[in-house]
Amino acid sequence: MTRATVLYFASLRDAAGVDTEVVDTKAADLAALYRELQQRHGFAIAMEHLRVAVDGTFVRWQEAPRDGSEVAFIPPVSGG
């Protein structure tokens, strides 16, 4: 079991109702973690349209979540 702090931005924050939460997961990689959270919170954004960062560094979805880390799911930013 891995415990991580997850940060949400923009529409993900709106859907989750919080901007951060601590989660316990058995997810093998960050993609599986996002799918877990997508089911829990009803996120409409497909993983392919997001970036993921761990402890402030962009990483690949295939990386395993690390205990005590901070995971950020970052949706595309619309400009104007």
C-alpha positions as CSV (number, residue, x, y, z in Angstrom):
1,M,0.0,0.0,0.0
2,T,1.3,3.4,-1.0
3,R,0.2,6.7,0.6
4,A,0.5,9.8,-1.5
5,T,-0.8,13.4,-1.4
6,V,-2.7,14.2,-4.7
7,L,-3.0,17.7,-6.0
8,Y,-5.9,18.6,-8.3
9,F,-6.1,21.7,-10.6
10,A,-8.9,23.4,-12.6
11,S,-11.8,21.0,-13.6
12,L,-10.2,18.1,-11.6
13,R,-10.3,20.2,-8.5
14,D,-13.9,21.2,-9.2
15,A,-15.0,17.5,-9.7
16,A,-13.1,16.3,-6.6
17,G,-14.4,19.2,-4.5
18,V,-10.9,19.6,-2.9
19,D,-7.6,20.8,-4.2
20,T,-5.6,18.1,-2.3
21,E,-6.2,14.8,-0.7
22,V,-4.2,12.0,0.9
23,V,-4.9,8.6,-0.8
24,D,-3.9,5.1,0.0
25,T,-3.5,3.0,-3.1
26,K,-2.4,-0.3,-4.4
27,A,-2.0,1.1,-7.9
28,A,1.0,-0.3,-9.8
29,D,1.6,2.9,-11.7
30,L,0.3,6.5,-11.9
31,A,-2.1,5.6,-14.8
32,A,-3.8,3.1,-12.5
33,L,-3.9,5.7,-9.7
34,Y,-5.6,8.2,-12.0
35,R,-8.1,5.6,-13.1
36,E,-9.0,4.9,-9.4
37,L,-9.4,8.6,-8.7
38,Q,-11.3,9.1,-12.0
39,Q,-13.9,6.5,-10.9
40,R,-14.1,8.0,-7.4
41,H,-14.6,11.6,-8.4
42,G,-16.1,11.3,-11.9
43,F,-13.3,13.1,-13.7
44,A,-14.3,13.7,-17.4
45,I,-10.7,14.4,-18.7
46,A,-9.1,11.4,-20.3
47,M,-5.6,10.6,-19.0
48,E,-4.1,11.3,-22.5
49,H,-5.0,15.0,-22.0
50,L,-3.2,15.3,-18.7
51,R,0.3,15.7,-17.5
52,V,1.4,14.1,-14.3
53,A,4.1,15.3,-11.9
54,V,5.7,13.7,-8.8
55,D,7.3,15.9,-6.2
56,G,7.4,18.8,-8.7
57,T,8.9,16.9,-11.7
58,F,7.0,15.8,-14.7
59,V,7.1,12.0,-15.0
60,R,5.7,9.2,-17.2
61,W,2.4,7.5,-16.4
62,Q,4.2,4.2,-16.2
63,E,6.1,5.2,-13.0
64,A,4.9,3.6,-9.7
65,P,3.5,5.9,-7.1
66,R,6.1,6.4,-4.2
67,D,5.1,6.4,-0.6
68,G,5.0,9.9,0.8
69,S,5.2,11.6,-2.6
70,E,3.1,14.4,-3.9
71,V,1.4,13.6,-7.2
72,A,-0.1,16.4,-9.3
73,F,-2.6,15.7,-12.2
74,I,-2.4,18.7,-14.4
75,P,-5.1,19.4,-17.1
76,P,-4.6,21.5,-20.2
77,V,-4.7,25.2,-19.6
78,S,-7.0,27.3,-21.8
79,G,-5.6,30.6,-22.9
80,G,-7.5,33.7,-23.9
